[in-house]
Amino acid sequence: MMLATMTGNVHIGLAFAGASIGDGIATVGLLIALARNPGMSGRLLTWFFVGIGLIEAWAVIGWLVVSKTGL
């Protein structure tokens, strides 16, 4: 039982680590795009926040799947 709990926790940690890496890559892309064309900041920020929300949502979905199925 303890090993299954540890494995589930590792899966959850990996899901959130992946989301953190995705957030960092998206932020770098936003900063590069803003440096090249500052006039697009409104549209870029809108799509940035949509993308960040989707990245975080997939991490939370992964957390829910692991916690409900007991993987």
LOMI-407516 format. One record per residue (C-alpha): residue number from 1; residue in one letter; chain; y, z, x. Coordinates in steps of 0.05 Angstrom, whole numbers, plus 5000, padded with zeros to 4 digits. Layout:
% LOMI-407516
NUM A A Y Z X
...
END
This chain:
% LOMI-407516
1 M A 5000 5000 5000
2 M A 5047 5017 5056
3 L A 5035 4951 5091
4 A A 5051 4912 5028
5 T A 5116 4950 5020
6 M A 5135 4936 5092
7 T A 5118 4862 5085
8 G A 5161 4857 5022
9 N A 5218 4890 5058
10 V A 5212 4840 5115
11 H A 5215 4783 5065
12 I A 5277 4812 5033
13 G A 5309 4822 5102
14 L A 5294 4750 5121
15 A A 5323 4724 5056
16 F A 5388 4761 5067
17 A A 5390 4742 5141
18 G A 5384 4669 5121
19 A A 5440 4678 5071
20 S A 5484 4709 5124
21 I A 5472 4651 5171
22 G A 5488 4603 5115
23 D A 5552 4640 5100
24 G A 5572 4635 5173
25 I A 5558 4560 5176
26 A A 5597 4548 5112
27 T A 5656 4588 5139
28 V A 5657 4549 5204
29 G A 5656 4484 5164
30 L A 5714 4508 5121
31 L A 5755 4528 5182
32 I A 5743 4461 5216
33 A A 5761 4424 5152
34 L A 5825 4465 5142
35 A A 5845 4454 5215
36 R A 5838 4379 5205
37 N A 5872 4374 5137
38 P A 5910 4436 5114
39 G A 5934 4400 5051
40 M A 5864 4403 5022
41 S A 5860 4479 5023
42 G A 5858 4487 4947
43 R A 5800 4440 4936
44 L A 5763 4463 4998
45 L A 5768 4537 4980
46 T A 5743 4523 4910
47 W A 5681 4488 4935
48 F A 5673 4539 4990
49 F A 5668 4596 4940
50 V A 5620 4557 4896
51 G A 5576 4545 4957
52 I A 5579 4617 4980
53 G A 5560 4640 4909
54 L A 5500 4594 4909
55 I A 5478 4618 4978
56 E A 5482 4690 4957
57 A A 5448 4676 4890
58 W A 5387 4647 4925
59 A A 5382 4710 4969
60 V A 5385 4754 4907
61 I A 5333 4710 4872
62 G A 5288 4718 4933
63 W A 5298 4794 4930
64 L A 5281 4796 4856
65 V A 5218 4753 4866
66 V A 5193 4797 4923
67 S A 5209 4862 4886
68 K A 5176 4839 4820
69 T A 5114 4806 4849
70 G A 5102 4857 4904
71 L A 5091 4804 4958
END
